[in-house]
Amino acid sequence: MPDPKDILPDDINGGEDAASDNPVIDLDRSLTDEETDELAGRQLRFRVGANLKFNRLDKYLCGRFSQFSRTRLQALIREQGVNVNGRPAKPSHKLQSGDAVDLILPARELRELIPENIPIHVLYEDDDMLVLNKQANLIVHPARGYKNGTLVNGLVYHFQRLSSCPDDIRPGIVHRLDRNTTGCLVVAKTDTAHWKLSRQFADRTTRKTYIAIVHGTPELHADCIKQPLGMHPTIREKFSIRPDIGKESVTCYEVLEAFRGFSLVQLDLKTGRTHQIRVHMSYIKHPIVADDMYGGKVVYPWQMENREPAAEEPLLARCALHAWKLEITHPATLQRMTFEAPLPEDMQTFLDALRQYRKMPSRKTF
């Protein structure tokens, strides 16, 4: 099995939608506690071997996942969160050698999550799910080195009901956004809603649309970037174009407004790899403003206004990337729903400055 660190880094290194579009991971052994934490929310597949100790599905999974109670695994099976040879099965299903068992791994039980009064901006809420507008400088869930101050700590403070709550380190978390990426994030309130939403992200039936401000203006007004992504060969925190070992990654962009030295772009993700948008825009030589990891620069008022250098705060202190729209199917009603998060104040201020000082004719106005 690949090292989980090469599959799902800490949330501080998580992608635009880091767990939203990952291929099935084939496993041939049980997982350690650390691997279980790293692979939570990922779609796993076990191939049943010839020497079965337990042939009942629930007992087989208990043997594979000692981190979970049999009751919890049985509930996951009954809610059709586990497939055998592509079909939902009962807990008592008798497995045969060669059967393929698929499931989206739930978060491991952990009793160290501390509720914190962190502001939560709710765009939508019902009995099954929440859609939030995540603020900047907020890690989604606890990870190595970040045990508190995360969105999850705020969620367990404000909401009594979340999937796999209260004992998990990632209650409700279906997908993630980078620490400094703002915008739409869906949260599950029930375990049934969780796996149904997770399945949508895994099957690429969601639609995710981002807004970014980038350096320069792409030569093509609209295009799709198709370059495989993988871990950077020498820097653990970074990702890069890896034709040798990278995974399929597709980002489609459209220039909404062009300015002197900058552009406002809309981005539609066809896949959801870690740091995908940031790496792809850097690859075409138009990195996102203030994304210093991938070549973006902070911009100061004196630069925007073409004045003499001055001691000023930057116009935008974080990566100018916003998860603008999210389209999903409601896990209970099956209704197709679209949510939109307004542009955050810091990006709007930067955009207003561009319109004032760097204006150029353009096709659209956001």
Contacts in CASP RR format, 6 or more apart in sequence:
PFRMAT RR
TARGET T0000
AUTHOR 0000-0000-0000
METHOD contacts of the structure
MODEL  1
MPDPKDILPDDINGGEDAASDNPVIDLDRSLTDEETDELAGRQLRFRVGA
NLKFNRLDKYLCGRFSQFSRTRLQALIREQGVNVNGRPAKPSHKLQSGDA
VDLILPARELRELIPENIPIHVLYEDDDMLVLNKQANLIVHPARGYKNGT
LVNGLVYHFQRLSSCPDDIRPGIVHRLDRNTTGCLVVAKTDTAHWKLSRQ
FADRTTRKTYIAIVHGTPELHADCIKQPLGMHPTIREKFSIRPDIGKESV
TCYEVLEAFRGFSLVQLDLKTGRTHQIRVHMSYIKHPIVADDMYGGKVVY
PWQMENREPAAEEPLLARCALHAWKLEITHPATLQRMTFEAPLPEDMQTF
LDALRQYRKMPSRKTF
1 25 0 8 1.000
1 27 0 8 1.000
1 28 0 8 1.000
1 29 0 8 1.000
1 35 0 8 1.000
2 25 0 8 1.000
4 34 0 8 1.000
4 35 0 8 1.000
4 38 0 8 1.000
4 39 0 8 1.000
5 38 0 8 1.000
5 236 0 8 1.000
6 231 0 8 1.000
7 22 0 8 1.000
7 25 0 8 1.000
7 38 0 8 1.000
7 39 0 8 1.000
7 42 0 8 1.000
8 18 0 8 1.000
8 19 0 8 1.000
8 22 0 8 1.000
8 38 0 8 1.000
8 39 0 8 1.000
8 42 0 8 1.000
8 274 0 8 1.000
9 18 0 8 1.000
9 236 0 8 1.000
9 237 0 8 1.000
9 274 0 8 1.000
10 143 0 8 1.000
10 144 0 8 1.000
10 145 0 8 1.000
10 146 0 8 1.000
11 18 0 8 1.000
11 139 0 8 1.000
11 140 0 8 1.000
11 141 0 8 1.000
11 143 0 8 1.000
11 146 0 8 1.000
11 150 0 8 1.000
11 176 0 8 1.000
11 179 0 8 1.000
12 139 0 8 1.000
12 143 0 8 1.000
12 146 0 8 1.000
12 179 0 8 1.000
13 236 0 8 1.000
13 237 0 8 1.000
13 274 0 8 1.000
13 275 0 8 1.000
14 176 0 8 1.000
14 178 0 8 1.000
14 274 0 8 1.000
14 275 0 8 1.000
15 176 0 8 1.000
15 177 0 8 1.000
15 178 0 8 1.000
15 181 0 8 1.000
15 272 0 8 1.000
15 273 0 8 1.000
15 274 0 8 1.000
15 275 0 8 1.000
15 276 0 8 1.000
16 177 0 8 1.000
16 178 0 8 1.000
16 181 0 8 1.000
16 208 0 8 1.000
16 210 0 8 1.000
16 269 0 8 1.000
16 272 0 8 1.000
16 274 0 8 1.000
16 275 0 8 1.000
16 276 0 8 1.000
16 277 0 8 1.000
16 278 0 8 1.000
16 321 0 8 1.000
16 323 0 8 1.000
17 175 0 8 1.000
17 176 0 8 1.000
17 177 0 8 1.000
17 201 0 8 1.000
17 208 0 8 1.000
17 269 0 8 1.000
17 272 0 8 1.000
17 276 0 8 1.000
17 323 0 8 1.000
18 175 0 8 1.000
18 176 0 8 1.000
18 178 0 8 1.000
18 272 0 8 1.000
18 273 0 8 1.000
18 274 0 8 1.000
19 41 0 8 1.000
19 42 0 8 1.000
19 174 0 8 1.000
19 175 0 8 1.000
19 176 0 8 1.000
19 201 0 8 1.000
20 175 0 8 1.000
20 176 0 8 1.000
20 201 0 8 1.000
20 202 0 8 1.000
20 206 0 8 1.000
20 208 0 8 1.000
20 269 0 8 1.000
20 272 0 8 1.000
21 201 0 8 1.000
21 202 0 8 1.000
21 204 0 8 1.000
21 269 0 8 1.000
21 271 0 8 1.000
21 272 0 8 1.000
21 273 0 8 1.000
22 42 0 8 1.000
22 43 0 8 1.000
22 202 0 8 1.000
23 43 0 8 1.000
23 247 0 8 1.000
24 43 0 8 1.000
24 44 0 8 1.000
24 45 0 8 1.000
24 102 0 8 1.000
25 39 0 8 1.000
25 42 0 8 1.000
25 43 0 8 1.000
25 44 0 8 1.000
25 45 0 8 1.000
26 45 0 8 1.000
26 47 0 8 1.000
27 44 0 8 1.000
27 45 0 8 1.000
27 46 0 8 1.000
28 46 0 8 1.000
28 47 0 8 1.000
30 63 0 8 1.000
30 64 0 8 1.000
30 65 0 8 1.000
30 66 0 8 1.000
31 39 0 8 1.000
31 64 0 8 1.000
31 65 0 8 1.000
31 67 0 8 1.000
33 67 0 8 1.000
33 108 0 8 1.000
36 65 0 8 1.000
36 67 0 8 1.000
36 105 0 8 1.000
36 108 0 8 1.000
37 107 0 8 1.000
37 108 0 8 1.000
37 169 0 8 1.000
39 105 0 8 1.000
40 105 0 8 1.000
40 106 0 8 1.000
40 107 0 8 1.000
40 108 0 8 1.000
40 169 0 8 1.000
40 170 0 8 1.000
41 104 0 8 1.000
41 105 0 8 1.000
41 106 0 8 1.000
41 107 0 8 1.000
41 170 0 8 1.000
41 174 0 8 1.000
41 198 0 8 1.000
42 104 0 8 1.000
42 105 0 8 1.000
43 102 0 8 1.000
43 103 0 8 1.000
43 104 0 8 1.000
43 105 0 8 1.000
43 198 0 8 1.000
43 202 0 8 1.000
44 102 0 8 1.000
44 103 0 8 1.000
44 104 0 8 1.000
44 105 0 8 1.000
45 100 0 8 1.000
45 101 0 8 1.000
45 102 0 8 1.000
46 64 0 8 1.000
46 100 0 8 1.000
46 101 0 8 1.000
47 98 0 8 1.000
47 99 0 8 1.000
47 100 0 8 1.000
47 101 0 8 1.000
48 60 0 8 1.000
48 95 0 8 1.000
48 96 0 8 1.000
48 97 0 8 1.000
48 98 0 8 1.000
48 99 0 8 1.000
48 100 0 8 1.000
48 101 0 8 1.000
49 97 0 8 1.000
49 98 0 8 1.000
50 97 0 8 1.000
52 60 0 8 1.000
52 95 0 8 1.000
52 97 0 8 1.000
53 63 0 8 1.000
54 60 0 8 1.000
54 62 0 8 1.000
54 63 0 8 1.000
55 94 0 8 1.000
55 95 0 8 1.000
55 96 0 8 1.000
56 91 0 8 1.000
56 92 0 8 1.000
56 93 0 8 1.000
56 94 0 8 1.000
56 95 0 8 1.000
57 77 0 8 1.000
57 82 0 8 1.000
57 84 0 8 1.000
57 89 0 8 1.000
57 90 0 8 1.000
57 91 0 8 1.000
57 92 0 8 1.000
57 93 0 8 1.000
57 94 0 8 1.000
57 95 0 8 1.000
57 101 0 8 1.000
58 70 0 8 1.000
58 73 0 8 1.000
58 74 0 8 1.000
58 77 0 8 1.000
58 91 0 8 1.000
58 92 0 8 1.000
59 70 0 8 1.000
60 95 0 8 1.000
60 101 0 8 1.000
61 68 0 8 1.000
61 73 0 8 1.000
61 77 0 8 1.000
61 82 0 8 1.000
61 101 0 8 1.000
61 103 0 8 1.000
62 68 0 8 1.000
62 70 0 8 1.000
62 73 0 8 1.000
65 73 0 8 1.000
65 105 0 8 1.000
67 108 0 8 1.000
67 109 0 8 1.000
68 106 0 8 1.000
68 108 0 8 1.000
68 109 0 8 1.000
69 109 0 8 1.000
72 106 0 8 1.000
72 109 0 8 1.000
73 91 0 8 1.000
74 91 0 8 1.000
75 191 0 8 1.000
76 82 0 8 1.000
76 103 0 8 1.000
76 106 0 8 1.000
76 191 0 8 1.000
76 195 0 8 1.000
77 89 0 8 1.000
77 90 0 8 1.000
77 91 0 8 1.000
78 90 0 8 1.000
78 91 0 8 1.000
79 191 0 8 1.000
79 192 0 8 1.000
79 195 0 8 1.000
80 88 0 8 1.000
81 88 0 8 1.000
81 103 0 8 1.000
81 104 0 8 1.000
81 195 0 8 1.000
82 88 0 8 1.000
82 89 0 8 1.000
82 101 0 8 1.000
82 102 0 8 1.000
82 103 0 8 1.000
83 89 0 8 1.000
83 101 0 8 1.000
83 102 0 8 1.000
83 103 0 8 1.000
84 93 0 8 1.000
84 95 0 8 1.000
84 99 0 8 1.000
84 100 0 8 1.000
84 101 0 8 1.000
84 102 0 8 1.000
85 99 0 8 1.000
85 100 0 8 1.000
86 100 0 8 1.000
86 102 0 8 1.000
95 101 0 8 1.000
104 195 0 8 1.000
104 198 0 8 1.000
104 199 0 8 1.000
104 202 0 8 1.000
106 164 0 8 1.000
106 168 0 8 1.000
106 191 0 8 1.000
106 194 0 8 1.000
106 195 0 8 1.000
107 164 0 8 1.000
107 168 0 8 1.000
107 169 0 8 1.000
107 170 0 8 1.000
107 171 0 8 1.000
107 173 0 8 1.000
108 168 0 8 1.000
108 169 0 8 1.000
109 167 0 8 1.000
109 168 0 8 1.000
110 167 0 8 1.000
110 168 0 8 1.000
110 169 0 8 1.000
111 167 0 8 1.000
112 147 0 8 1.000
112 169 0 8 1.000
113 142 0 8 1.000
113 152 0 8 1.000
113 153 0 8 1.000
113 156 0 8 1.000
113 166 0 8 1.000
113 167 0 8 1.000
113 168 0 8 1.000
113 169 0 8 1.000
113 171 0 8 1.000
114 147 0 8 1.000
114 148 0 8 1.000
114 153 0 8 1.000
115 153 0 8 1.000
115 154 0 8 1.000
115 156 0 8 1.000
115 157 0 8 1.000
116 148 0 8 1.000
116 149 0 8 1.000
116 153 0 8 1.000
116 154 0 8 1.000
116 157 0 8 1.000
117 154 0 8 1.000
117 157 0 8 1.000
117 158 0 8 1.000
118 138 0 8 1.000
118 149 0 8 1.000
118 150 0 8 1.000
118 151 0 8 1.000
118 153 0 8 1.000
118 154 0 8 1.000
118 157 0 8 1.000
119 135 0 8 1.000
120 132 0 8 1.000
120 151 0 8 1.000
120 154 0 8 1.000
120 155 0 8 1.000
120 158 0 8 1.000
121 132 0 8 1.000
121 133 0 8 1.000
121 134 0 8 1.000
121 135 0 8 1.000
122 130 0 8 1.000
122 131 0 8 1.000
122 132 0 8 1.000
122 133 0 8 1.000
123 131 0 8 1.000
123 132 0 8 1.000
123 133 0 8 1.000
123 184 0 8 1.000
123 339 0 8 1.000
123 340 0 8 1.000
123 341 0 8 1.000
124 130 0 8 1.000
124 131 0 8 1.000
124 337 0 8 1.000
124 339 0 8 1.000
125 131 0 8 1.000
127 189 0 8 1.000
127 190 0 8 1.000
127 332 0 8 1.000
128 188 0 8 1.000
128 189 0 8 1.000
128 190 0 8 1.000
128 192 0 8 1.000
128 193 0 8 1.000
128 330 0 8 1.000
128 331 0 8 1.000
128 332 0 8 1.000
129 186 0 8 1.000
129 187 0 8 1.000
129 188 0 8 1.000
129 189 0 8 1.000
129 193 0 8 1.000
129 197 0 8 1.000
129 330 0 8 1.000
129 331 0 8 1.000
130 159 0 8 1.000
130 186 0 8 1.000
130 187 0 8 1.000
130 189 0 8 1.000
131 184 0 8 1.000
131 185 0 8 1.000
131 186 0 8 1.000
131 187 0 8 1.000
131 326 0 8 1.000
131 339 0 8 1.000
132 151 0 8 1.000
132 183 0 8 1.000
132 184 0 8 1.000
132 185 0 8 1.000
132 186 0 8 1.000
132 187 0 8 1.000
133 182 0 8 1.000
133 183 0 8 1.000
133 184 0 8 1.000
133 185 0 8 1.000
133 341 0 8 1.000
133 342 0 8 1.000
134 140 0 8 1.000
134 151 0 8 1.000
134 177 0 8 1.000
134 181 0 8 1.000
134 182 0 8 1.000
134 183 0 8 1.000
134 184 0 8 1.000
134 185 0 8 1.000
134 323 0 8 1.000
135 182 0 8 1.000
135 344 0 8 1.000
136 179 0 8 1.000
136 180 0 8 1.000
136 181 0 8 1.000
136 182 0 8 1.000
136 318 0 8 1.000
136 344 0 8 1.000
136 346 0 8 1.000
137 179 0 8 1.000
137 180 0 8 1.000
137 318 0 8 1.000
138 149 0 8 1.000
138 150 0 8 1.000
138 151 0 8 1.000
138 179 0 8 1.000
139 146 0 8 1.000
139 149 0 8 1.000
139 150 0 8 1.000
139 151 0 8 1.000
139 179 0 8 1.000
140 150 0 8 1.000
140 151 0 8 1.000
140 152 0 8 1.000
140 173 0 8 1.000
140 176 0 8 1.000
140 177 0 8 1.000
140 185 0 8 1.000
141 150 0 8 1.000
141 151 0 8 1.000
141 152 0 8 1.000
141 169 0 8 1.000
141 170 0 8 1.000
141 173 0 8 1.000
141 176 0 8 1.000
142 148 0 8 1.000
142 150 0 8 1.000
142 152 0 8 1.000
142 153 0 8 1.000
142 169 0 8 1.000
142 170 0 8 1.000
151 173 0 8 1.000
151 185 0 8 1.000
152 169 0 8 1.000
152 170 0 8 1.000
152 171 0 8 1.000
152 172 0 8 1.000
152 173 0 8 1.000
155 162 0 8 1.000
155 171 0 8 1.000
155 172 0 8 1.000
155 187 0 8 1.000
156 162 0 8 1.000
156 165 0 8 1.000
156 166 0 8 1.000
156 171 0 8 1.000
159 189 0 8 1.000
161 189 0 8 1.000
161 190 0 8 1.000
162 171 0 8 1.000
162 172 0 8 1.000
162 187 0 8 1.000
162 188 0 8 1.000
162 189 0 8 1.000
163 171 0 8 1.000
163 172 0 8 1.000
163 188 0 8 1.000
163 189 0 8 1.000
163 190 0 8 1.000
163 191 0 8 1.000
163 193 0 8 1.000
163 194 0 8 1.000
164 170 0 8 1.000
164 171 0 8 1.000
164 172 0 8 1.000
164 191 0 8 1.000
164 194 0 8 1.000
165 171 0 8 1.000
165 172 0 8 1.000
172 187 0 8 1.000
172 188 0 8 1.000
172 189 0 8 1.000
172 194 0 8 1.000
173 187 0 8 1.000
173 188 0 8 1.000
174 186 0 8 1.000
174 187 0 8 1.000
174 188 0 8 1.000
174 194 0 8 1.000
174 197 0 8 1.000
174 198 0 8 1.000
174 201 0 8 1.000
175 185 0 8 1.000
175 186 0 8 1.000
175 198 0 8 1.000
175 201 0 8 1.000
176 185 0 8 1.000
177 183 0 8 1.000
177 185 0 8 1.000
177 323 0 8 1.000
178 275 0 8 1.000
178 278 0 8 1.000
178 319 0 8 1.000
178 321 0 8 1.000
180 318 0 8 1.000
180 319 0 8 1.000
180 321 0 8 1.000
181 319 0 8 1.000
181 321 0 8 1.000
181 322 0 8 1.000
181 323 0 8 1.000
182 321 0 8 1.000
182 322 0 8 1.000
182 323 0 8 1.000
182 341 0 8 1.000
182 344 0 8 1.000
182 347 0 8 1.000
183 322 0 8 1.000
183 323 0 8 1.000
183 324 0 8 1.000
183 341 0 8 1.000
183 344 0 8 1.000
184 208 0 8 1.000
184 323 0 8 1.000
184 324 0 8 1.000
184 325 0 8 1.000
184 326 0 8 1.000
184 339 0 8 1.000
184 340 0 8 1.000
184 341 0 8 1.000
185 323 0 8 1.000
185 326 0 8 1.000
186 197 0 8 1.000
186 326 0 8 1.000
186 328 0 8 1.000
186 339 0 8 1.000
188 194 0 8 1.000
188 197 0 8 1.000
188 331 0 8 1.000
192 331 0 8 1.000
193 331 0 8 1.000
193 332 0 8 1.000
196 331 0 8 1.000
197 328 0 8 1.000
197 331 0 8 1.000
200 206 0 8 1.000
200 328 0 8 1.000
200 329 0 8 1.000
204 270 0 8 1.000
204 271 0 8 1.000
205 329 0 8 1.000
206 326 0 8 1.000
206 327 0 8 1.000
206 328 0 8 1.000
207 268 0 8 1.000
207 325 0 8 1.000
207 326 0 8 1.000
207 327 0 8 1.000
207 338 0 8 1.000
208 268 0 8 1.000
208 269 0 8 1.000
208 272 0 8 1.000
208 323 0 8 1.000
208 325 0 8 1.000
208 326 0 8 1.000
208 327 0 8 1.000
209 266 0 8 1.000
209 267 0 8 1.000
209 268 0 8 1.000
209 269 0 8 1.000
209 323 0 8 1.000
209 324 0 8 1.000
209 325 0 8 1.000
209 326 0 8 1.000
209 327 0 8 1.000
210 266 0 8 1.000
210 267 0 8 1.000
210 268 0 8 1.000
210 269 0 8 1.000
210 277 0 8 1.000
210 321 0 8 1.000
210 322 0 8 1.000
210 323 0 8 1.000
210 324 0 8 1.000
211 256 0 8 1.000
211 264 0 8 1.000
211 265 0 8 1.000
211 266 0 8 1.000
211 267 0 8 1.000
211 321 0 8 1.000
211 322 0 8 1.000
211 324 0 8 1.000
211 343 0 8 1.000
211 347 0 8 1.000
211 366 0 8 1.000
212 264 0 8 1.000
212 265 0 8 1.000
212 267 0 8 1.000
212 277 0 8 1.000
212 281 0 8 1.000
212 288 0 8 1.000
212 289 0 8 1.000
212 320 0 8 1.000
212 321 0 8 1.000
212 322 0 8 1.000
213 262 0 8 1.000
213 263 0 8 1.000
213 264 0 8 1.000
213 265 0 8 1.000
213 288 0 8 1.000
213 289 0 8 1.000
213 316 0 8 1.000
213 320 0 8 1.000
213 347 0 8 1.000
213 350 0 8 1.000
213 351 0 8 1.000
213 354 0 8 1.000
214 262 0 8 1.000
214 263 0 8 1.000
214 265 0 8 1.000
214 281 0 8 1.000
214 286 0 8 1.000
214 287 0 8 1.000
214 288 0 8 1.000
214 289 0 8 1.000
214 320 0 8 1.000
215 261 0 8 1.000
215 262 0 8 1.000
215 286 0 8 1.000
215 287 0 8 1.000
215 288 0 8 1.000
215 289 0 8 1.000
215 296 0 8 1.000
215 297 0 8 1.000
216 261 0 8 1.000
216 262 0 8 1.000
216 263 0 8 1.000
216 286 0 8 1.000
217 255 0 8 1.000
217 258 0 8 1.000
217 259 0 8 1.000
217 261 0 8 1.000
217 262 0 8 1.000
217 263 0 8 1.000
217 286 0 8 1.000
218 253 0 8 1.000
218 255 0 8 1.000
218 263 0 8 1.000
218 265 0 8 1.000
218 284 0 8 1.000
218 286 0 8 1.000
221 254 0 8 1.000
221 255 0 8 1.000
221 363 0 8 1.000
222 252 0 8 1.000
222 253 0 8 1.000
222 254 0 8 1.000
222 255 0 8 1.000
223 252 0 8 1.000
223 253 0 8 1.000
224 250 0 8 1.000
224 251 0 8 1.000
224 252 0 8 1.000
224 253 0 8 1.000
224 270 0 8 1.000
225 250 0 8 1.000
225 251 0 8 1.000
225 252 0 8 1.000
225 253 0 8 1.000
225 280 0 8 1.000
225 281 0 8 1.000
225 283 0 8 1.000
225 284 0 8 1.000
226 248 0 8 1.000
226 249 0 8 1.000
226 250 0 8 1.000
227 241 0 8 1.000
227 243 0 8 1.000
227 249 0 8 1.000
227 279 0 8 1.000
227 280 0 8 1.000
227 283 0 8 1.000
228 241 0 8 1.000
228 242 0 8 1.000
228 243 0 8 1.000
228 245 0 8 1.000
228 246 0 8 1.000
228 247 0 8 1.000
228 248 0 8 1.000
228 249 0 8 1.000
229 239 0 8 1.000
229 240 0 8 1.000
229 241 0 8 1.000
229 242 0 8 1.000
229 246 0 8 1.000
229 247 0 8 1.000
229 249 0 8 1.000
229 273 0 8 1.000
229 274 0 8 1.000
229 275 0 8 1.000
229 276 0 8 1.000
229 279 0 8 1.000
230 239 0 8 1.000
230 240 0 8 1.000
230 241 0 8 1.000
230 242 0 8 1.000
230 245 0 8 1.000
230 246 0 8 1.000
230 247 0 8 1.000
230 273 0 8 1.000
231 238 0 8 1.000
231 239 0 8 1.000
231 240 0 8 1.000
231 242 0 8 1.000
232 238 0 8 1.000
232 239 0 8 1.000
232 240 0 8 1.000
233 240 0 8 1.000
233 242 0 8 1.000
237 293 0 8 1.000
238 275 0 8 1.000
238 293 0 8 1.000
238 294 0 8 1.000
239 273 0 8 1.000
239 274 0 8 1.000
239 275 0 8 1.000
239 276 0 8 1.000
239 279 0 8 1.000
240 279 0 8 1.000
241 279 0 8 1.000
241 283 0 8 1.000
247 271 0 8 1.000
247 273 0 8 1.000
248 271 0 8 1.000
249 271 0 8 1.000
249 272 0 8 1.000
249 273 0 8 1.000
249 276 0 8 1.000
249 279 0 8 1.000
249 280 0 8 1.000
250 269 0 8 1.000
250 270 0 8 1.000
250 271 0 8 1.000
251 267 0 8 1.000
251 268 0 8 1.000
251 269 0 8 1.000
251 270 0 8 1.000
251 271 0 8 1.000
251 276 0 8 1.000
251 277 0 8 1.000
251 280 0 8 1.000
251 281 0 8 1.000
252 267 0 8 1.000
252 268 0 8 1.000
252 270 0 8 1.000
253 265 0 8 1.000
253 266 0 8 1.000
253 267 0 8 1.000
253 268 0 8 1.000
253 281 0 8 1.000
254 265 0 8 1.000
254 266 0 8 1.000
255 263 0 8 1.000
255 264 0 8 1.000
255 265 0 8 1.000
255 362 0 8 1.000
255 363 0 8 1.000
256 263 0 8 1.000
256 264 0 8 1.000
256 265 0 8 1.000
256 266 0 8 1.000
256 362 0 8 1.000
256 363 0 8 1.000
256 364 0 8 1.000
256 365 0 8 1.000
256 366 0 8 1.000
257 263 0 8 1.000
257 264 0 8 1.000
257 354 0 8 1.000
257 355 0 8 1.000
257 362 0 8 1.000
257 364 0 8 1.000
257 365 0 8 1.000
257 366 0 8 1.000
258 360 0 8 1.000
258 362 0 8 1.000
259 354 0 8 1.000
259 355 0 8 1.000
259 358 0 8 1.000
259 359 0 8 1.000
259 360 0 8 1.000
260 358 0 8 1.000
260 359 0 8 1.000
260 360 0 8 1.000
261 358 0 8 1.000
262 289 0 8 1.000
262 354 0 8 1.000
262 358 0 8 1.000
263 286 0 8 1.000
264 351 0 8 1.000
264 354 0 8 1.000
264 366 0 8 1.000
265 281 0 8 1.000
265 286 0 8 1.000
266 324 0 8 1.000
266 366 0 8 1.000
267 277 0 8 1.000
269 276 0 8 1.000
269 277 0 8 1.000
275 293 0 8 1.000
275 294 0 8 1.000
277 288 0 8 1.000
277 321 0 8 1.000
278 287 0 8 1.000
278 288 0 8 1.000
278 291 0 8 1.000
278 293 0 8 1.000
278 294 0 8 1.000
278 319 0 8 1.000
278 321 0 8 1.000
279 294 0 8 1.000
281 287 0 8 1.000
281 288 0 8 1.000
281 294 0 8 1.000
282 288 0 8 1.000
282 291 0 8 1.000
282 294 0 8 1.000
282 295 0 8 1.000
282 296 0 8 1.000
287 294 0 8 1.000
287 295 0 8 1.000
287 296 0 8 1.000
288 294 0 8 1.000
288 296 0 8 1.000
288 319 0 8 1.000
288 320 0 8 1.000
288 321 0 8 1.000
289 296 0 8 1.000
289 297 0 8 1.000
289 298 0 8 1.000
289 299 0 8 1.000
289 316 0 8 1.000
289 319 0 8 1.000
289 320 0 8 1.000
289 350 0 8 1.000
290 296 0 8 1.000
290 297 0 8 1.000
290 298 0 8 1.000
290 299 0 8 1.000
290 314 0 8 1.000
290 316 0 8 1.000
290 317 0 8 1.000
290 318 0 8 1.000
290 319 0 8 1.000
290 320 0 8 1.000
291 319 0 8 1.000
291 320 0 8 1.000
291 321 0 8 1.000
292 298 0 8 1.000
298 314 0 8 1.000
298 315 0 8 1.000
298 316 0 8 1.000
298 317 0 8 1.000
299 314 0 8 1.000
299 315 0 8 1.000
299 316 0 8 1.000
299 350 0 8 1.000
300 309 0 8 1.000
300 310 0 8 1.000
300 312 0 8 1.000
300 313 0 8 1.000
300 314 0 8 1.000
300 315 0 8 1.000
301 307 0 8 1.000
301 310 0 8 1.000
301 312 0 8 1.000
301 315 0 8 1.000
301 353 0 8 1.000
302 308 0 8 1.000
302 309 0 8 1.000
302 310 0 8 1.000
302 312 0 8 1.000
304 315 0 8 1.000
304 353 0 8 1.000
304 354 0 8 1.000
304 357 0 8 1.000
304 358 0 8 1.000
305 357 0 8 1.000
306 357 0 8 1.000
315 349 0 8 1.000
315 350 0 8 1.000
315 353 0 8 1.000
316 346 0 8 1.000
316 347 0 8 1.000
316 349 0 8 1.000
316 350 0 8 1.000
317 346 0 8 1.000
318 346 0 8 1.000
320 347 0 8 1.000
320 350 0 8 1.000
322 341 0 8 1.000
322 343 0 8 1.000
322 344 0 8 1.000
322 347 0 8 1.000
323 341 0 8 1.000
324 340 0 8 1.000
324 341 0 8 1.000
324 343 0 8 1.000
325 338 0 8 1.000
325 339 0 8 1.000
325 340 0 8 1.000
325 341 0 8 1.000
326 338 0 8 1.000
326 339 0 8 1.000
327 336 0 8 1.000
327 337 0 8 1.000
327 338 0 8 1.000
327 339 0 8 1.000
328 336 0 8 1.000
328 337 0 8 1.000
328 339 0 8 1.000
329 335 0 8 1.000
329 336 0 8 1.000
329 337 0 8 1.000
330 336 0 8 1.000
330 337 0 8 1.000
343 351 0 8 1.000
343 366 0 8 1.000
351 366 0 8 1.000
END
